[in-house]
Amino acid sequence: MSTTNKADMTPLERLLSYFTKIHPGEGVSVAYLFANSFLLLFAYYLLKPVREALILTQGGAELRSYAVAMQAILLLVAIPVYGMLFQGRKRLALLRTIIFFFASNLALFFLLGKLGVNVGVPFFVWLGILSVTLVAQFWAFAADIYSVEAGHRLFAFIAVGSTLGSLVGSEVATIGIPFIGAYGMMMSAALILCLSVILSARADANIPEASRGHSEDGHWAEQHAGLLSGFSIVLKDRYLMLIGLFVLLLNCINSTGEYILAKIIIAQSEAEVLADVTHTLTKGDAIGNTYGDFYFFVNLLTLAIQLLFVRRIWQAVGIQGALLISPIIVFFGYGMISFLPAFWVIYMVKILENSTDYSIQSTTRHALFLPVDREKKYKGKTCIDTFIWRLGDLIQALLVYLGMNVFGFGLKHFAMVNFALSTVWLIIAIGIGMSYKRARANTPPEGQA
């Protein structure tokens, strides 16, 4: 194993050592993956405002809700297609195929839009699939090329690139859309996605052998074949099943929390309009201002946690302990809201929940795939991070519909539902931690995987 003697490090590695525990020879690959994660999220956040503008002007809010359901339905088809793409392909070829596919789709949307075709709904559905698929592929690739030990040291810092990409991308989109338009933003994102492929290849080529996980040795050693192999891998593996349930509850709880937040912000904004003595404040402006502040604090806290605390938390309590942080925050947070559903309580709980979800929870969840085999990294992770993730959206929508139209729930009742779900979520997190410990103990020595 490499030493951490700074005398053996390049200037780049000495700089990175202030942020993460890096070994000599790892600096170039880490820099490429950091930039890769930055570009993927940068491209996605260029497209998010475009998505909202197109569907709300070409479809409306109700159609937007139905489009979320379409994503989960289409992923039932996409997962088997992905399984076919996986067969016999090396990791870079697989990654290249998926990214070029999405980039070519952007070119098609650009042409259709310029021809006056209404692309609002298909683009909304497509971008929802892109967002979960590209993130799943990036982290499956990272978990494949790095050893378990190296991944534990480096993933937290690489994930900072994603956080920065989302921050910068959203700002660039705000500035850029008035100049190049929604469809111009699509072509910009397509070019950025193509550039990310080059960075992936350079990262893979520059990993030192002591830090490498799997080497490319010809063909995939597949144990599960067929169109439904992605689903069967998850259903037949207890560890992946637990991760799937964990992700399902994570998204369901968070989405229900977003509904609670939206309802309280609407009520708060109406009160602000009534209290405005100048009579110039509109409800839309009040809602926009509140959400603007909310996203700012979430993104700022996410960046601080990701950069300063995630790696230290992993060192202090391990992956198993880090996995419990979000469920514990949710457990106590929605417990408080159940008793006191006030604006500032909900507002602060959601800031803390979202920022820890986007930093500690997200990075830790990706690290869970470090000790599993290649099929589980790619097919299993893709199934979990795409279809099962979107299934959480569907369940949340059903919960809100039943709560509002059948049971007559108020905000405190939805908070109580989240409180109950968080208890199950916490138990599942403990089970994953125990399974992860066993999976890591059964991992072959580094370099022999």
Helices and strands as residue ranges (DSSP letters): G 6-8, H 11-16, H 27-58, H 61-86, H 91-114, H 120-145, H 148-205, G 209-211, H 229-236, H 238-275, H 283-308, H 310-322, H 325-339, H 343-356, I 357-361, H 362-367, H 374-375, I 376-380, H 381-383, I 384-388, H 389-405, H 411-441
